[in-house]
Amino acid sequence: MPDSRPPPEREFAQRIVVVTGASAGVGRAVARGFAERGAHVVVAGRNIEAANRAADEIARETRVAALAVQVDVSIPQQCEKLVAAAVAHFGALDVLVNNAAYFALVPLLEAGADEAARFLDTNVLGPLHCARALARWAIEAKRTAVIVNVSSIAGARPAPGCGLYSASKAALDSLTRSMALEWTPKGIRVNAVAPGHVNTEGVMADFAAGRLDYHAMIGRIPAGRIADVRDIAEAVMFLAGEKSRHIVGQTLTVDGGEGF
């Protein structure tokens, strides 16, 4: 019997993919990666101008449809509107990538209630609200779907000043397993990726300013480099594709061995 699957370069042809925090960095690379493989993408971000620029560039360079949507994932109603906007514009939704996150260095002795709430609202409840909106739509529409949460190696190891961030990502890892347990029987497969340091603008600025020691960090990574944004995008697309169809509730570490 001939193989009816699309070629790898068109693996996600005609699929509809929402990526939060997609205006720059990892999220933008993820959205572009899906578009390069044929998907129509929703570029979701808090800054609508940046989201529009990213969506326009992706559409122009990959020749697929891209929609920009303004969303603050810490607000439940906006998560619901995001999913509704994707379905209204494209008629369906197949993949959700929960990439939007909040990061700041906050020593625990200085961590107030408002700061703690911001980490949890964005990094834990944001993915929950977006995922639940997708799950409700897919179940009602009798559709299958895939969710990939973007976690961090910080969820499995502490670092000075990262207590709140690490706790939020550990909670997201646990939430990923719970989503998978409850929703896989309903046709919604859920996994996560946990990157180490990635060559985003923010990380490169930290190197330039001396807030991170480049040579010391590289010396601790067996692969000899930090991740490229494309490394994370490839892992996300793997978990969203058919090759991982029997992988459920897992968090895939993508760090070149940094977390050893």
VOTIPA-667411 format. One record per residue (C-alpha): residue number from 1; residue in one letter; x negated, y, z negated. Coordinates in Angstrom, 3 decimals. Example, Ala and Ser with C-alpha at 12.3 -4.5 7.8 and 13.67 -1.06 7.14 Angstrom:
VOTIPA-667411
<pt><seq>1</seq><type>a</type><u>-12.300</u><v>-4.500</v><w>-7.800</w></pt>
<pt><seq>2</seq><type>s</type><u>-13.670</u><v>-1.060</v><w>-7.140</w></pt>
This chain:
VOTIPA-667411
<pt><seq>1</seq><type>m</type><u>0.000</u><v>0.000</v><w>0.000</w></pt>
<pt><seq>2</seq><type>p</type><u>-1.448</u><v>3.429</v><w>0.913</w></pt>
<pt><seq>3</seq><type>d</type><u>-2.321</u><v>5.816</v><w>-1.905</w></pt>
<pt><seq>4</seq><type>s</type><u>0.451</u><v>8.431</v><w>-2.043</w></pt>
<pt><seq>5</seq><type>r</type><u>-1.319</u><v>10.643</v><w>-4.548</w></pt>
<pt><seq>6</seq><type>p</type><u>-2.489</u><v>14.062</v><w>-3.310</w></pt>
<pt><seq>7</seq><type>p</type><u>-6.232</u><v>14.502</v><w>-2.753</w></pt>
<pt><seq>8</seq><type>p</type><u>-8.151</u><v>15.786</v><w>-5.790</w></pt>
<pt><seq>9</seq><type>e</type><u>-8.388</u><v>19.291</v><w>-4.380</w></pt>
<pt><seq>10</seq><type>r</type><u>-4.564</u><v>19.432</v><w>-4.232</w></pt>
<pt><seq>11</seq><type>e</type><u>-3.841</u><v>17.453</v><w>-7.384</w></pt>
<pt><seq>12</seq><type>f</type><u>-1.431</u><v>20.063</v><w>-8.754</w></pt>
<pt><seq>13</seq><type>a</type><u>0.188</u><v>21.091</v><w>-5.478</w></pt>
<pt><seq>14</seq><type>q</type><u>3.586</u><v>22.701</v><w>-6.088</w></pt>
<pt><seq>15</seq><type>r</type><u>3.274</u><v>22.266</v><w>-9.863</w></pt>
<pt><seq>16</seq><type>i</type><u>4.156</u><v>25.231</v><w>-12.043</w></pt>
<pt><seq>17</seq><type>v</type><u>1.577</u><v>26.034</v><w>-14.728</w></pt>
<pt><seq>18</seq><type>v</type><u>1.781</u><v>28.620</v><w>-17.518</w></pt>
<pt><seq>19</seq><type>v</type><u>-1.476</u><v>29.704</v><w>-19.157</w></pt>
<pt><seq>20</seq><type>t</type><u>-1.386</u><v>32.021</v><w>-22.162</w></pt>
<pt><seq>21</seq><type>g</type><u>-4.287</u><v>34.375</v><w>-22.803</w></pt>
<pt><seq>22</seq><type>a</type><u>-5.035</u><v>34.108</v><w>-19.090</w></pt>
<pt><seq>23</seq><type>s</type><u>-6.126</u><v>37.657</v><w>-18.317</w></pt>
<pt><seq>24</seq><type>a</type><u>-9.811</u><v>36.899</v><w>-18.919</w></pt>
<pt><seq>25</seq><type>g</type><u>-12.332</u><v>34.345</v><w>-20.108</w></pt>
<pt><seq>26</seq><type>v</type><u>-11.334</u><v>30.723</v><w>-20.530</w></pt>
<pt><seq>27</seq><type>g</type><u>-7.661</u><v>31.346</v><w>-19.810</w></pt>
<pt><seq>28</seq><type>r</type><u>-8.380</u><v>33.055</v><w>-16.525</w></pt>
<pt><seq>29</seq><type>a</type><u>-10.705</u><v>30.216</v><w>-15.479</w></pt>
<pt><seq>30</seq><type>v</type><u>-8.010</u><v>27.679</v><w>-16.362</w></pt>
<pt><seq>31</seq><type>a</type><u>-5.354</u><v>29.524</v><w>-14.348</w></pt>
<pt><seq>32</seq><type>r</type><u>-7.698</u><v>29.857</v><w>-11.386</w></pt>
<pt><seq>33</seq><type>g</type><u>-8.684</u><v>26.189</v><w>-11.586</w></pt>
<pt><seq>34</seq><type>f</type><u>-5.062</u><v>25.068</v><w>-11.386</w></pt>
<pt><seq>35</seq><type>a</type><u>-4.426</u><v>27.481</v><w>-8.508</w></pt>
<pt><seq>36</seq><type>e</type><u>-7.420</u><v>26.132</v><w>-6.597</w></pt>
<pt><seq>37</seq><type>r</type><u>-5.802</u><v>22.701</v><w>-6.852</w></pt>
<pt><seq>38</seq><type>g</type><u>-2.500</u><v>23.885</v><w>-5.487</w></pt>
<pt><seq>39</seq><type>a</type><u>-0.490</u><v>24.945</v><w>-8.549</w></pt>
<pt><seq>40</seq><type>h</type><u>1.615</u><v>28.069</v><w>-8.813</w></pt>
<pt><seq>41</seq><type>v</type><u>0.458</u><v>29.820</v><w>-11.972</w></pt>
<pt><seq>42</seq><type>v</type><u>1.899</u><v>32.145</v><w>-14.576</w></pt>
<pt><seq>43</seq><type>v</type><u>-0.785</u><v>34.412</v><w>-16.002</w></pt>
<pt><seq>44</seq><type>a</type><u>0.444</u><v>35.356</v><w>-19.472</w></pt>
<pt><seq>45</seq><type>g</type><u>-1.242</u><v>37.959</v><w>-21.629</w></pt>
<pt><seq>46</seq><type>r</type><u>-0.662</u><v>40.817</v><w>-24.039</w></pt>
<pt><seq>47</seq><type>n</type><u>-2.118</u><v>43.376</v><w>-21.625</w></pt>
<pt><seq>48</seq><type>i</type><u>0.146</u><v>43.388</v><w>-18.581</w></pt>
<pt><seq>49</seq><type>e</type><u>-2.269</u><v>45.458</v><w>-16.487</w></pt>
<pt><seq>50</seq><type>a</type><u>-5.047</u><v>42.919</v><w>-17.027</w></pt>
<pt><seq>51</seq><type>a</type><u>-2.618</u><v>40.059</v><w>-16.403</w></pt>
<pt><seq>52</seq><type>n</type><u>-1.493</u><v>41.657</v><w>-13.147</w></pt>
<pt><seq>53</seq><type>r</type><u>-5.089</u><v>42.093</v><w>-11.992</w></pt>
<pt><seq>54</seq><type>a</type><u>-5.872</u><v>38.466</v><w>-12.772</w></pt>
<pt><seq>55</seq><type>a</type><u>-2.704</u><v>37.190</v><w>-11.081</w></pt>
<pt><seq>56</seq><type>d</type><u>-3.311</u><v>39.323</v><w>-7.979</w></pt>
<pt><seq>57</seq><type>e</type><u>-6.894</u><v>38.111</v><w>-7.669</w></pt>
<pt><seq>58</seq><type>i</type><u>-5.937</u><v>34.467</v><w>-8.132</w></pt>
<pt><seq>59</seq><type>a</type><u>-3.119</u><v>34.721</v><w>-5.573</w></pt>
<pt><seq>60</seq><type>r</type><u>-5.319</u><v>36.513</v><w>-3.047</w></pt>
<pt><seq>61</seq><type>e</type><u>-8.271</u><v>34.156</v><w>-3.325</w></pt>
<pt><seq>62</seq><type>t</type><u>-6.426</u><v>30.837</v><w>-3.629</w></pt>
<pt><seq>63</seq><type>r</type><u>-3.331</u><v>31.632</v><w>-1.526</w></pt>
<pt><seq>64</seq><type>v</type><u>-0.853</u><v>30.330</v><w>-4.064</w></pt>
<pt><seq>65</seq><type>a</type><u>1.864</u><v>32.194</v><w>-5.932</w></pt>
<pt><seq>66</seq><type>a</type><u>0.821</u><v>33.781</v><w>-9.232</w></pt>
<pt><seq>67</seq><type>l</type><u>3.083</u><v>35.637</v><w>-11.636</w></pt>
<pt><seq>68</seq><type>a</type><u>1.937</u><v>37.926</v><w>-14.461</w></pt>
<pt><seq>69</seq><type>v</type><u>4.023</u><v>37.984</v><w>-17.637</w></pt>
<pt><seq>70</seq><type>q</type><u>3.407</u><v>40.120</v><w>-20.702</w></pt>
<pt><seq>71</seq><type>v</type><u>3.611</u><v>38.112</v><w>-23.907</w></pt>
<pt><seq>72</seq><type>d</type><u>2.463</u><v>38.275</v><w>-27.517</w></pt>
<pt><seq>73</seq><type>v</type><u>2.624</u><v>34.644</v><w>-28.586</w></pt>
<pt><seq>74</seq><type>s</type><u>2.893</u><v>35.614</v><w>-32.254</w></pt>
<pt><seq>75</seq><type>i</type><u>6.446</u><v>36.785</v><w>-31.502</w></pt>
<pt><seq>76</seq><type>p</type><u>8.779</u><v>33.771</v><w>-31.073</w></pt>
<pt><seq>77</seq><type>q</type><u>11.262</u><v>35.573</v><w>-28.824</w></pt>
<pt><seq>78</seq><type>q</type><u>8.506</u><v>36.490</v><w>-26.384</w></pt>
<pt><seq>79</seq><type>c</type><u>7.413</u><v>32.850</v><w>-26.153</w></pt>
<pt><seq>80</seq><type>e</type><u>10.956</u><v>31.886</v><w>-25.217</w></pt>
<pt><seq>81</seq><type>k</type><u>11.099</u><v>34.686</v><w>-22.644</w></pt>
<pt><seq>82</seq><type>l</type><u>7.801</u><v>33.500</v><w>-21.159</w></pt>
<pt><seq>83</seq><type>v</type><u>9.144</u><v>30.035</v><w>-20.450</w></pt>
<pt><seq>84</seq><type>a</type><u>12.423</u><v>31.485</v><w>-19.191</w></pt>
<pt><seq>85</seq><type>a</type><u>10.547</u><v>33.842</v><w>-16.851</w></pt>
<pt><seq>86</seq><type>a</type><u>8.493</u><v>30.987</v><w>-15.402</w></pt>
<pt><seq>87</seq><type>v</type><u>11.583</u><v>28.860</v><w>-14.791</w></pt>
<pt><seq>88</seq><type>a</type><u>13.553</u><v>31.783</v><w>-13.366</w></pt>
<pt><seq>89</seq><type>h</type><u>10.769</u><v>32.728</v><w>-10.951</w></pt>
<pt><seq>90</seq><type>f</type><u>9.568</u><v>29.291</v><w>-9.847</w></pt>
<pt><seq>91</seq><type>g</type><u>12.546</u><v>27.068</v><w>-10.676</w></pt>
<pt><seq>92</seq><type>a</type><u>10.660</u><v>24.749</v><w>-13.012</w></pt>
<pt><seq>93</seq><type>l</type><u>7.710</u><v>24.391</v><w>-15.386</w></pt>
<pt><seq>94</seq><type>d</type><u>5.340</u><v>21.424</v><w>-15.407</w></pt>
<pt><seq>95</seq><type>v</type><u>2.311</u><v>22.381</v><w>-17.500</w></pt>
<pt><seq>96</seq><type>l</type><u>1.788</u><v>24.713</v><w>-20.454</w></pt>
<pt><seq>97</seq><type>v</type><u>-1.719</u><v>25.638</v><w>-21.573</w></pt>
<pt><seq>98</seq><type>n</type><u>-1.713</u><v>27.306</v><w>-24.995</w></pt>
<pt><seq>99</seq><type>n</type><u>-4.940</u><v>29.275</v><w>-24.753</w></pt>
<pt><seq>100</seq><type>a</type><u>-4.122</u><v>32.621</v><w>-26.406</w></pt>
<pt><seq>101</seq><type>a</type><u>-5.919</u><v>33.011</v><w>-29.721</w></pt>
<pt><seq>102</seq><type>y</type><u>-7.084</u><v>35.513</v><w>-32.297</w></pt>
<pt><seq>103</seq><type>f</type><u>-10.664</u><v>35.481</v><w>-33.571</w></pt>
<pt><seq>104</seq><type>a</type><u>-12.474</u><v>37.644</v><w>-36.093</w></pt>
<pt><seq>105</seq><type>l</type><u>-15.195</u><v>37.103</v><w>-38.675</w></pt>
<pt><seq>106</seq><type>v</type><u>-13.509</u><v>37.510</v><w>-42.057</w></pt>
<pt><seq>107</seq><type>p</type><u>-15.197</u><v>36.287</v><w>-45.257</w></pt>
<pt><seq>108</seq><type>l</type><u>-12.612</u><v>34.523</v><w>-47.370</w></pt>
<pt><seq>109</seq><type>l</type><u>-13.100</u><v>36.894</v><w>-50.304</w></pt>
<pt><seq>110</seq><type>e</type><u>-12.042</u><v>39.726</v><w>-47.982</w></pt>
<pt><seq>111</seq><type>a</type><u>-9.158</u><v>37.874</v><w>-46.337</w></pt>
<pt><seq>112</seq><type>g</type><u>-5.856</u><v>39.534</v><w>-47.160</w></pt>
<pt><seq>113</seq><type>a</type><u>-2.377</u><v>38.226</v><w>-46.539</w></pt>
<pt><seq>114</seq><type>d</type><u>-1.906</u><v>40.268</v><w>-43.361</w></pt>
<pt><seq>115</seq><type>e</type><u>-5.151</u><v>39.012</v><w>-41.859</w></pt>
<pt><seq>116</seq><type>a</type><u>-4.342</u><v>35.417</v><w>-42.743</w></pt>
<pt><seq>117</seq><type>a</type><u>-0.884</u><v>35.778</v><w>-41.226</w></pt>
<pt><seq>118</seq><type>r</type><u>-2.353</u><v>37.108</v><w>-37.985</w></pt>
<pt><seq>119</seq><type>f</type><u>-4.533</u><v>34.017</v><w>-37.560</w></pt>
<pt><seq>120</seq><type>l</type><u>-1.657</u><v>31.654</v><w>-38.265</w></pt>
<pt><seq>121</seq><type>d</type><u>0.941</u><v>33.557</v><w>-36.242</w></pt>
<pt><seq>122</seq><type>t</type><u>-1.238</u><v>33.622</v><w>-33.124</w></pt>
<pt><seq>123</seq><type>n</type><u>-3.297</u><v>30.432</v><w>-33.327</w></pt>
<pt><seq>124</seq><type>v</type><u>-0.762</u><v>28.020</v><w>-34.830</w></pt>
<pt><seq>125</seq><type>l</type><u>2.767</u><v>29.373</v><w>-34.566</w></pt>
<pt><seq>126</seq><type>g</type><u>2.157</u><v>30.877</v><w>-31.118</w></pt>
<pt><seq>127</seq><type>p</type><u>1.384</u><v>27.481</v><w>-29.550</w></pt>
<pt><seq>128</seq><type>l</type><u>4.297</u><v>25.983</v><w>-31.480</w></pt>
<pt><seq>129</seq><type>h</type><u>6.794</u><v>28.567</v><w>-30.236</w></pt>
<pt><seq>130</seq><type>c</type><u>5.628</u><v>28.316</v><w>-26.618</w></pt>
<pt><seq>131</seq><type>a</type><u>5.512</u><v>24.520</v><w>-26.703</w></pt>
<pt><seq>132</seq><type>r</type><u>8.923</u><v>24.250</v><w>-28.314</w></pt>
<pt><seq>133</seq><type>a</type><u>10.435</u><v>26.546</v><w>-25.677</w></pt>
<pt><seq>134</seq><type>l</type><u>8.994</u><v>24.338</v><w>-22.936</w></pt>
<pt><seq>135</seq><type>a</type><u>10.060</u><v>21.128</v><w>-24.690</w></pt>
<pt><seq>136</seq><type>r</type><u>13.630</u><v>22.311</v><w>-25.104</w></pt>
<pt><seq>137</seq><type>w</type><u>13.873</u><v>23.295</v><w>-21.442</w></pt>
<pt><seq>138</seq><type>a</type><u>12.275</u><v>20.057</v><w>-20.186</w></pt>
<pt><seq>139</seq><type>i</type><u>14.438</u><v>17.809</v><w>-22.346</w></pt>
<pt><seq>140</seq><type>e</type><u>17.612</u><v>19.609</v><w>-21.316</w></pt>
<pt><seq>141</seq><type>a</type><u>16.579</u><v>19.563</v><w>-17.651</w></pt>
<pt><seq>142</seq><type>k</type><u>15.515</u><v>15.901</v><w>-17.906</w></pt>
<pt><seq>143</seq><type>r</type><u>12.021</u><v>16.772</v><w>-16.696</w></pt>
<pt><seq>144</seq><type>t</type><u>8.590</u><v>15.547</v><w>-17.743</w></pt>
<pt><seq>145</seq><type>a</type><u>5.918</u><v>18.055</v><w>-18.755</w></pt>
<pt><seq>146</seq><type>v</type><u>2.395</u><v>18.347</v><w>-20.129</w></pt>
<pt><seq>147</seq><type>i</type><u>1.069</u><v>20.612</v><w>-22.879</w></pt>
<pt><seq>148</seq><type>v</type><u>-2.630</u><v>21.269</v><w>-23.470</w></pt>
<pt><seq>149</seq><type>n</type><u>-3.568</u><v>23.271</v><w>-26.563</w></pt>
<pt><seq>150</seq><type>v</type><u>-6.921</u><v>25.058</v><w>-26.628</w></pt>
<pt><seq>151</seq><type>s</type><u>-8.438</u><v>24.456</v><w>-30.046</w></pt>
<pt><seq>152</seq><type>s</type><u>-12.096</u><v>24.834</v><w>-31.119</w></pt>
<pt><seq>153</seq><type>i</type><u>-14.913</u><v>22.846</v><w>-32.685</w></pt>
<pt><seq>154</seq><type>a</type><u>-14.432</u><v>25.310</v><w>-35.551</w></pt>
<pt><seq>155</seq><type>g</type><u>-11.390</u><v>23.268</v><w>-36.515</w></pt>
<pt><seq>156</seq><type>a</type><u>-13.660</u><v>20.416</v><w>-37.550</w></pt>
<pt><seq>157</seq><type>r</type><u>-16.533</u><v>22.291</v><w>-39.145</w></pt>
<pt><seq>158</seq><type>p</type><u>-16.841</u><v>25.368</v><w>-41.376</w></pt>
<pt><seq>159</seq><type>a</type><u>-18.993</u><v>28.407</v><w>-40.656</w></pt>
<pt><seq>160</seq><type>p</type><u>-19.543</u><v>31.587</v><w>-42.667</w></pt>
<pt><seq>161</seq><type>g</type><u>-16.811</u><v>34.118</v><w>-41.967</w></pt>
<pt><seq>162</seq><type>c</type><u>-14.785</u><v>31.650</v><w>-39.915</w></pt>
<pt><seq>163</seq><type>g</type><u>-12.641</u><v>30.204</v><w>-42.695</w></pt>
<pt><seq>164</seq><type>l</type><u>-9.322</u><v>31.545</v><w>-41.439</w></pt>
<pt><seq>165</seq><type>y</type><u>-10.115</u><v>30.811</v><w>-37.796</w></pt>
<pt><seq>166</seq><type>s</type><u>-11.303</u><v>27.298</v><w>-38.626</w></pt>
<pt><seq>167</seq><type>a</type><u>-8.209</u><v>26.629</v><w>-40.718</w></pt>
<pt><seq>168</seq><type>s</type><u>-5.943</u><v>27.806</v><w>-37.920</w></pt>
<pt><seq>169</seq><type>k</type><u>-7.645</u><v>25.556</v><w>-35.377</w></pt>
<pt><seq>170</seq><type>a</type><u>-7.569</u><v>22.573</v><w>-37.742</w></pt>
<pt><seq>171</seq><type>a</type><u>-3.856</u><v>23.183</v><w>-38.102</w></pt>
<pt><seq>172</seq><type>l</type><u>-3.515</u><v>23.324</v><w>-34.313</w></pt>
<pt><seq>173</seq><type>d</type><u>-5.265</u><v>19.951</v><w>-34.000</w></pt>
<pt><seq>174</seq><type>s</type><u>-2.791</u><v>18.472</v><w>-36.491</w></pt>
<pt><seq>175</seq><type>l</type><u>0.117</u><v>20.166</v><w>-34.732</w></pt>
<pt><seq>176</seq><type>t</type><u>-1.048</u><v>18.671</v><w>-31.438</w></pt>
<pt><seq>177</seq><type>r</type><u>-0.763</u><v>15.177</v><w>-32.881</w></pt>
<pt><seq>178</seq><type>s</type><u>2.677</u><v>15.915</v><w>-34.319</w></pt>
<pt><seq>179</seq><type>m</type><u>3.913</u><v>17.331</v><w>-31.020</w></pt>
<pt><seq>180</seq><type>a</type><u>2.643</u><v>14.239</v><w>-29.248</w></pt>
<pt><seq>181</seq><type>l</type><u>4.278</u><v>11.900</v><w>-31.756</w></pt>
<pt><seq>182</seq><type>e</type><u>7.678</u><v>13.561</v><w>-31.507</w></pt>
<pt><seq>183</seq><type>w</type><u>7.772</u><v>14.545</v><w>-27.838</w></pt>
<pt><seq>184</seq><type>t</type><u>5.934</u><v>11.839</v><w>-25.878</w></pt>
<pt><seq>185</seq><type>p</type><u>8.989</u><v>9.534</v><w>-25.999</w></pt>
<pt><seq>186</seq><type>k</type><u>10.946</u><v>12.421</v><w>-24.493</w></pt>
<pt><seq>187</seq><type>g</type><u>8.557</u><v>12.744</v><w>-21.546</w></pt>
<pt><seq>188</seq><type>i</type><u>6.309</u><v>15.552</v><w>-22.820</w></pt>
<pt><seq>189</seq><type>r</type><u>2.662</u><v>14.580</v><w>-23.170</w></pt>
<pt><seq>190</seq><type>v</type><u>0.501</u><v>16.706</v><w>-25.494</w></pt>
<pt><seq>191</seq><type>n</type><u>-3.274</u><v>16.901</v><w>-26.001</w></pt>
<pt><seq>192</seq><type>a</type><u>-5.883</u><v>19.532</v><w>-26.827</w></pt>
<pt><seq>193</seq><type>v</type><u>-9.407</u><v>20.589</v><w>-25.928</w></pt>
<pt><seq>194</seq><type>a</type><u>-11.909</u><v>21.863</v><w>-28.499</w></pt>
<pt><seq>195</seq><type>p</type><u>-14.623</u><v>24.021</v><w>-26.930</w></pt>
<pt><seq>196</seq><type>g</type><u>-17.839</u><v>25.057</v><w>-28.573</w></pt>
<pt><seq>197</seq><type>h</type><u>-19.352</u><v>28.424</v><w>-27.648</w></pt>
<pt><seq>198</seq><type>v</type><u>-18.447</u><v>29.467</v><w>-24.111</w></pt>
<pt><seq>199</seq><type>n</type><u>-20.061</u><v>32.104</v><w>-21.884</w></pt>
<pt><seq>200</seq><type>t</type><u>-17.194</u><v>34.554</v><w>-22.139</w></pt>
<pt><seq>201</seq><type>e</type><u>-17.719</u><v>38.317</v><w>-22.222</w></pt>
<pt><seq>202</seq><type>g</type><u>-17.239</u><v>38.333</v><w>-25.980</w></pt>
<pt><seq>203</seq><type>v</type><u>-19.873</u><v>35.678</v><w>-26.668</w></pt>
<pt><seq>204</seq><type>m</type><u>-22.351</u><v>37.256</v><w>-24.268</w></pt>
<pt><seq>205</seq><type>a</type><u>-21.810</u><v>40.615</v><w>-25.983</w></pt>
<pt><seq>206</seq><type>d</type><u>-22.559</u><v>38.946</v><w>-29.337</w></pt>
<pt><seq>207</seq><type>f</type><u>-25.830</u><v>37.631</v><w>-27.933</w></pt>
<pt><seq>208</seq><type>a</type><u>-26.757</u><v>41.062</v><w>-26.562</w></pt>
<pt><seq>209</seq><type>a</type><u>-25.969</u><v>42.781</v><w>-29.869</w></pt>
<pt><seq>210</seq><type>g</type><u>-27.851</u><v>40.232</v><w>-31.942</w></pt>
<pt><seq>211</seq><type>r</type><u>-24.760</u><v>38.987</v><w>-33.754</w></pt>
<pt><seq>212</seq><type>l</type><u>-25.568</u><v>35.532</v><w>-32.364</w></pt>
<pt><seq>213</seq><type>d</type><u>-29.086</u><v>34.172</v><w>-31.863</w></pt>
<pt><seq>214</seq><type>y</type><u>-29.154</u><v>32.783</v><w>-28.324</w></pt>
<pt><seq>215</seq><type>h</type><u>-32.364</u><v>30.763</v><w>-28.616</w></pt>
<pt><seq>216</seq><type>a</type><u>-31.462</u><v>29.302</v><w>-32.013</w></pt>
<pt><seq>217</seq><type>m</type><u>-28.029</u><v>28.261</v><w>-30.725</w></pt>
<pt><seq>218</seq><type>i</type><u>-29.346</u><v>26.702</v><w>-27.519</w></pt>
<pt><seq>219</seq><type>g</type><u>-31.950</u><v>24.842</v><w>-29.554</w></pt>
<pt><seq>220</seq><type>r</type><u>-29.159</u><v>23.146</v><w>-31.504</w></pt>
<pt><seq>221</seq><type>i</type><u>-27.202</u><v>22.038</v><w>-28.429</w></pt>
<pt><seq>222</seq><type>p</type><u>-28.376</u><v>18.728</v><w>-26.906</w></pt>
<pt><seq>223</seq><type>a</type><u>-27.115</u><v>19.787</v><w>-23.452</w></pt>
<pt><seq>224</seq><type>g</type><u>-29.381</u><v>22.826</v><w>-23.593</w></pt>
<pt><seq>225</seq><type>r</type><u>-26.722</u><v>25.419</v><w>-22.796</w></pt>
<pt><seq>226</seq><type>i</type><u>-23.393</u><v>26.782</v><w>-23.939</w></pt>
<pt><seq>227</seq><type>a</type><u>-20.302</u><v>25.904</v><w>-21.923</w></pt>
<pt><seq>228</seq><type>d</type><u>-19.287</u><v>27.677</v><w>-18.764</w></pt>
<pt><seq>229</seq><type>v</type><u>-15.631</u><v>28.686</v><w>-18.621</w></pt>
<pt><seq>230</seq><type>r</type><u>-15.255</u><v>26.201</v><w>-15.776</w></pt>
<pt><seq>231</seq><type>d</type><u>-16.313</u><v>23.362</v><w>-18.094</w></pt>
<pt><seq>232</seq><type>i</type><u>-13.304</u><v>24.088</v><w>-20.270</w></pt>
<pt><seq>233</seq><type>a</type><u>-10.994</u><v>24.509</v><w>-17.281</w></pt>
<pt><seq>234</seq><type>e</type><u>-12.027</u><v>21.109</v><w>-15.919</w></pt>
<pt><seq>235</seq><type>a</type><u>-11.282</u><v>19.450</v><w>-19.252</w></pt>
<pt><seq>236</seq><type>v</type><u>-7.868</u><v>21.115</v><w>-19.441</w></pt>
<pt><seq>237</seq><type>m</type><u>-7.021</u><v>20.008</v><w>-15.899</w></pt>
<pt><seq>238</seq><type>f</type><u>-8.130</u><v>16.466</v><w>-16.679</w></pt>
<pt><seq>239</seq><type>l</type><u>-5.756</u><v>16.304</v><w>-19.627</w></pt>
<pt><seq>240</seq><type>a</type><u>-2.971</u><v>17.800</v><w>-17.518</w></pt>
<pt><seq>241</seq><type>g</type><u>-3.425</u><v>15.340</v><w>-14.666</w></pt>
<pt><seq>242</seq><type>e</type><u>-2.499</u><v>11.781</v><w>-13.855</w></pt>
<pt><seq>243</seq><type>k</type><u>-5.945</u><v>10.414</v><w>-14.686</w></pt>
<pt><seq>244</seq><type>s</type><u>-5.206</u><v>11.031</v><w>-18.361</w></pt>
<pt><seq>245</seq><type>r</type><u>-1.611</u><v>9.790</v><w>-18.275</w></pt>
<pt><seq>246</seq><type>h</type><u>-2.203</u><v>7.356</v><w>-21.174</w></pt>
<pt><seq>247</seq><type>i</type><u>-4.075</u><v>9.831</v><w>-23.371</w></pt>
<pt><seq>248</seq><type>v</type><u>-1.740</u><v>11.199</v><w>-26.023</w></pt>
<pt><seq>249</seq><type>g</type><u>-2.247</u><v>13.393</v><w>-29.088</w></pt>
<pt><seq>250</seq><type>q</type><u>-6.023</u><v>13.670</v><w>-28.727</w></pt>
<pt><seq>251</seq><type>t</type><u>-8.388</u><v>16.619</v><w>-29.089</w></pt>
<pt><seq>252</seq><type>l</type><u>-11.180</u><v>16.442</v><w>-26.505</w></pt>
<pt><seq>253</seq><type>t</type><u>-14.390</u><v>18.143</v><w>-27.660</w></pt>
<pt><seq>254</seq><type>v</type><u>-16.208</u><v>20.086</v><w>-24.928</w></pt>
<pt><seq>255</seq><type>d</type><u>-19.365</u><v>21.493</v><w>-26.499</w></pt>
<pt><seq>256</seq><type>g</type><u>-22.460</u><v>19.844</v><w>-25.021</w></pt>
<pt><seq>257</seq><type>g</type><u>-23.073</u><v>18.246</v><w>-28.412</w></pt>
<pt><seq>258</seq><type>e</type><u>-23.052</u><v>21.538</v><w>-30.326</w></pt>
<pt><seq>259</seq><type>g</type><u>-20.857</u><v>20.094</v><w>-33.049</w></pt>
<pt><seq>260</seq><type>f</type><u>-23.172</u><v>17.199</v><w>-33.917</w></pt>
